[in-house]
Amino acid sequence: MGQYLLYRLVGFIAPFIPSRLGYPLTDLMGSLVYFLDRRARRVVLENLTHVLGSQVPAGQLRPIARRVFQNSLKNYYELFHFHRLPDEQLQARLQVVGLEVVERALARGKGLVLATAHLGSPDAFMHVAPLFAYRFTAPAERLQPERLFEYVRRLRQRRGVRLVPVDGPLISIVRALKRNEVVGVAVDRDITGSGMVIDFFGAPARLPDGPVQLALRTGAALAVGLGIRLPDNSFLAKIDPIALELSGDFQWDVRANLAKVVAALEEAIRQHPDQWLMFYPLWRDNTERG
């Protein structure tokens, strides 16, 4: 309940804080959380070691880890702040590369599965889709308490995006594809524990294979979509198609195409390690089931 009340308080205040004050404030708060939250700091440093290599000294990792916390706070500020901005202001802060990928996919009439990650601003596509009249549906982690989850969901849905609980029935996701919509699914953390163990930065990790399975089972197109934060806190939304391999062996196809998605994510995360907002010990997950 305390977390819910904190969200409501920040949600009330943040829309009135202009960007010229909001971003320096989030940098300050992010640095404070970095120094105070030892557990989260340890997890982020551990994850960055996998991304950048164990040979990178801790002295080089720590500034990157601190920026991870700062960028995470920026995302929270934008969650509460952006929903009140008019469309033209949001569009001015977005560069979109690969919009033709979406157009080609939807022209086929079977929808588009957009594999995303906790990189940069995952919400960027929640801003992009309504601006270009695309219907966008995404599974979302169910926060606790339930009223907190519903509050955050209402904030994100104000721009016309539909969010469904990731731990609930996903028939609505399939139906969205049948309606020729865009479905966005994060692939860098397996919240439900039902994914596939696959090499990620050279070590086994359990990652969701649901986006690949959706594309294979429904005939939808598959692409990787990432919203990268630029130095001026505008965004580059980049969409790259994934050419699906179809061998006739479904499990082989799932693994082969998931490996393509993972390779694209690895490249982007290596380029922007300070924007990978992963506060979960990914490689400490139980991989024995895979």
C-alpha positions, 0 to 999 in steps of 0.5 A: 500500500505504501508503494501505491501511495508513493506512485499516486503522490508522484503521479500527482506532482510529476505532470507539473514538473517541467522537463528542464527540472525533471531530468536533473532531478531524476539524475540526482534521485537515480544516483541516490538510489544507486548508492542506497540500494545495495542489492539492486546495485549488486544485481545491475553490476552483475548483469553488466559484467555479463554484457561487457565482460568480466575483464572490465574493471569495476571502476569502469562498471560503476559509472555505467551502473549509476546511469542505469538507475538514473535512466530508470528514474527518467522512465518513471518521470516520463510515465507520469509526465508524458500522458498529459502532453499533446500528441504534437509535443510527443511526436517532436521527441520521437524519431522512428526508423523502420516504420515501413516494417510495420506497414509491410507486416500489417499489409499481410493482414496477420499482425506484427509481433514486436520483440522488445526489451527493457532497454531505453524507453520501453514506453516509446512504442506506446507513444509511437503506436497511437501517433501513427494510428496503430493499435498496440497490445502488450502483456505487462507484469502484474504489480502488487498490490492490484490497485497499483497495477491498475493505476499504472495500466490506466496511465499507459492506456490513456494513449490508446495502448491496451495492456493485459496481465502477463500471468493471465489468459493470453487469448487476447494477444492472439485475438489482437494479431487476428485483428491485424494489430501490433503486439509488443512483448519483452524478451529479456526477462521470463516473468512466468518461468515458462520460456526457453534456456538459450545463450545470452551474452555467452551464458545460459539464461531463461528467456521468453519464447512466446513472441516467436511462438506467436509469430510461428503459430499465427503467421504474424510477422516478427520484428525487434523494436527498441526505443533508445534514449538520445542524449537530449532525452528524445527517443529513437524508435527502431524497428528491424524485421526478423526473417523467420526460418521455417524448417518444419520442426516447430521446436527447432524453429522456435530456438533458431528464431529466438536466437535471431532475436537474442542476437539483435538484443545483444547488439543493442544492449552492448551499444547502450549498456547504461540503458538496459534497465534490468534489476533482476539477476537474470543469470541466477534464474533457475535454468535446470528446467530447460 
